[in-house]
Amino acid sequence: MVKLILAFLKFNMSGLFKNYFSNRSLFYNLFNDAAKNLTDMATLLTTVVNIDNEEERLPVFKQIDKLENNGDDITHKIYLALDKVIFTPLNRGAIHALASAIDDVADTIQEASGRMYLYNIVDFMPSIKQIAALIQSAGAEIEKTVALLRVPKSRDMILTSCRQIKEYEHQSDQIYYHAVAELFANEKNAIILIKYREILASLENSVNCCKTAAEALESISLNNN
């Protein structure tokens, strides 16, 4: 009987360890996919604001929408996994917070892109191009940092990247406030003013969401390394 119990426990422990490491890869892989999708969206956003031909912008807008839907699917898979998996590689709240933060960045990129399309913007202000470039840089930093989550003793590298993301957010703040002030000072057409202000607000919101993602990554690093 004792041998039977020991064999049963050995079998179950083996299964638990197997499931733990399998689930560990599942979550990290999904986070990598979400971060890569985010970076692709940010790259397309930078591309579209630097295209002069309006007709050439349309397929880029459509691709951003497609990737945003893809990001929603990845986030949904993460939430489903949280409901099904008993042992997770990170705190459940931390997993949910990071997934939500990455999804929010994608949503705000799509929102900014959608406003550019709906408002039929012909010329993009330099500030719009500058903030879009910062979103791309912050997205690339998020992708790099997410990949570090599975790397042992990576806390210092993660924290350095998070500080860099926050620096991008600070730079974006300065560009945004100066751009809005310039609009109110110089733009006489109220409709054009509103269009540009709303696009700038969406872009600024996107960079703020990047900062939130950095904070989620910081929290994970400080509690798990």
ChimeraX attribute file (.defattr): number of C-alpha atoms within 10 A of each C-alpha:
attribute: neighborCount
match mode: 1-to-1
recipient: residues
	/A:1	6
	/A:2	7
	/A:3	8
	/A:4	9
	/A:5	10
	/A:6	11
	/A:7	12
	/A:8	12
	/A:9	12
	/A:10	12
	/A:11	11
	/A:12	12
	/A:13	12
	/A:14	12
	/A:15	11
	/A:16	14
	/A:17	12
	/A:18	12
	/A:19	16
	/A:20	17
	/A:21	13
	/A:22	13
	/A:23	19
	/A:24	16
	/A:25	14
	/A:26	17
	/A:27	19
	/A:28	20
	/A:29	16
	/A:30	17
	/A:31	23
	/A:32	21
	/A:33	19
	/A:34	26
	/A:35	28
	/A:36	20
	/A:37	23
	/A:38	30
	/A:39	23
	/A:40	19
	/A:41	30
	/A:42	27
	/A:43	19
	/A:44	22
	/A:45	25
	/A:46	19
	/A:47	15
	/A:48	24
	/A:49	22
	/A:50	16
	/A:51	15
	/A:52	12
	/A:53	11
	/A:54	13
	/A:55	9
	/A:56	11
	/A:57	18
	/A:58	12
	/A:59	11
	/A:60	18
	/A:61	19
	/A:62	15
	/A:63	16
	/A:64	26
	/A:65	20
	/A:66	13
	/A:67	19
	/A:68	24
	/A:69	15
	/A:70	17
	/A:71	25
	/A:72	18
	/A:73	14
	/A:74	21
	/A:75	22
	/A:76	15
	/A:77	15
	/A:78	22
	/A:79	16
	/A:80	11
	/A:81	16
	/A:82	18
	/A:83	10
	/A:84	9
	/A:85	11
	/A:86	11
	/A:87	16
	/A:88	19
	/A:89	17
	/A:90	17
	/A:91	13
	/A:92	13
	/A:93	12
	/A:94	15
	/A:95	22
	/A:96	16
	/A:97	19
	/A:98	22
	/A:99	24
	/A:100	21
	/A:101	21
	/A:102	26
	/A:103	25
	/A:104	22
	/A:105	29
	/A:106	31
	/A:107	22
	/A:108	21
	/A:109	28
	/A:110	27
	/A:111	20
	/A:112	22
	/A:113	24
	/A:114	18
	/A:115	17
	/A:116	21
	/A:117	16
	/A:118	10
	/A:119	14
	/A:120	11
	/A:121	16
	/A:122	13
	/A:123	12
	/A:124	15
	/A:125	13
	/A:126	13
	/A:127	17
	/A:128	24
	/A:129	19
	/A:130	17
	/A:131	25
	/A:132	29
	/A:133	20
	/A:134	24
	/A:135	32
	/A:136	23
	/A:137	18
	/A:138	28
	/A:139	28
	/A:140	20
	/A:141	21
	/A:142	28
	/A:143	21
	/A:144	17
	/A:145	24
	/A:146	24
	/A:147	18
	/A:148	19
	/A:149	21
	/A:150	15
	/A:151	10
	/A:152	9
	/A:153	13
	/A:154	14
	/A:155	21
	/A:156	13
	/A:157	13
	/A:158	25
	/A:159	19
	/A:160	12
	/A:161	20
	/A:162	25
	/A:163	15
	/A:164	18
	/A:165	28
	/A:166	20
	/A:167	15
	/A:168	22
	/A:169	24
	/A:170	15
	/A:171	15
	/A:172	25
	/A:173	17
	/A:174	11
	/A:175	18
	/A:176	21
	/A:177	15
	/A:178	12
	/A:179	19
	/A:180	17
	/A:181	11
	/A:182	11
	/A:183	18
	/A:184	14
	/A:185	9
	/A:186	9
	/A:187	12
	/A:188	10
	/A:189	10
	/A:190	10
	/A:191	11
	/A:192	13
	/A:193	15
	/A:194	14
	/A:195	17
	/A:196	21
	/A:197	19
	/A:198	16
	/A:199	20
	/A:200	25
	/A:201	18
	/A:202	21
	/A:203	28
	/A:204	26
	/A:205	21
	/A:206	28
	/A:207	30
	/A:208	23
	/A:209	24
	/A:210	27
	/A:211	25
	/A:212	22
	/A:213	28
	/A:214	28
	/A:215	20
	/A:216	22
	/A:217	26
	/A:218	21
	/A:219	15
	/A:220	21
	/A:221	20
	/A:222	12
	/A:223	11
	/A:224	14
	/A:225	13
